[in-house]
């Protein structure tokens, strides 16, 4: 909300028209920065900490910035496919979603004391 407020101030108090594609990209970039940043820095968003899960490389490695960004981009595809990419994990032998498969990541329980 704060960034949208700043955007309105920068526009001289004028709100963007409904459905403005630039504003939608602006919001997507903010969501991306949130997830990519948390996944890269510690493998967990605050919500993931609550549920005691983390994301890591398929080999157990820590996510790089590039892999975090790839995972986010692939998650957008999972959502764009009406969520099928998320539901895929129910049929997958390793319980991995499309974005986990495409980015070489996996979800695991967080180890005690790691976040």
N, C-alpha and C positions, 0 to 999 in steps of 0.2 A: 504494500500500500504506500509505503514511504516513497519508493522510487516512482510510482505513478503520480503521487502528489508533486514530486519534484518536476516530473515531466509536464504536468499541467501548469505549474508556475513558469517553467521555461517557455511555454506556449502562450504566455500572457493571460493565463486564466482560462484559456479555451481547452475544452476537453476534446479528445480525438473522436471522430465519428464512429459509431458502432460498427464493428467488423473490420476496422482498419488493419490491413495486413502487416504494416510496419509495427503496430502496437502488439499484435500477436507474436511476431518474431521477437520483439523486446521482452515479452513475458516468457517465451520459450527459452531465451538466452538466460534469463534469471533463474529459471527452474534448472536449466542445465548447469549453471555455475554452482548452484546449491549441491546437486547430487554429485557432479564431477569432483568438486572440491572436497566433500566429505569422504567419498570413496577413495580418492587419491591420498588424502592426508591420514586416514586411519581405517579405511575399509567399512566404516559405519556412519550412517546418518544418526541423529539423535533418536529417531524412532526405532532404528535397528538396534541401538544400544538397549532400549527398553525391552525389546523382544529377545535380546542376547543372541543376535545373529550378525554375521559379517559377510562381506563379499571379498573374495580373493581370487587370484589366478587359479586356473584349473589344476596347476601343479602345486598349489599352496602358497605361491609367492604373493608378495604385496603388489597391489595395483599401481601401475605407472600412470602418469597424467594422460598419456595417449590411450591406454587401455580403458581408463575411466571414461574418457570422451567417446571412445568407440562403443562402450557398453551403453552409455546414455543414448547415442544415436540409434543403436539397435533397439533399445527400449521404446523409443519413439515409433519405430517401425512395428513393434509388437502392439502398441496401442493403436496405431493407424489401421492395423488389420483387425479392428474391432475387439482387441484384447486376446485374440487367438494365441499370440506369442506367449502370453502369461499362462493361459490354460494348458498350453503344450506340456508344461512340467508335470501335469497329472498323468500323461501317457508316456513320458520320457523315462527310460530305464534308469537314468542318473538324476531324475527330478530336476532337470535343467530347462530353463525357459529359452525361447529363441535368442534373446539378447545375451544370455549366458553362453549359449552355443556359438553365436557369431563373434563374441568378444573373447572367448576363451576364459570365462570366469565361472565361479560357482558360489553358491550360498552355503555357509557352514555355521554351526553353533559357535558363538564367541567363546574363546578360552577364558577361564576365570582370571581376572586381573588384567586382561588385555584391553579393556575399554568398557 
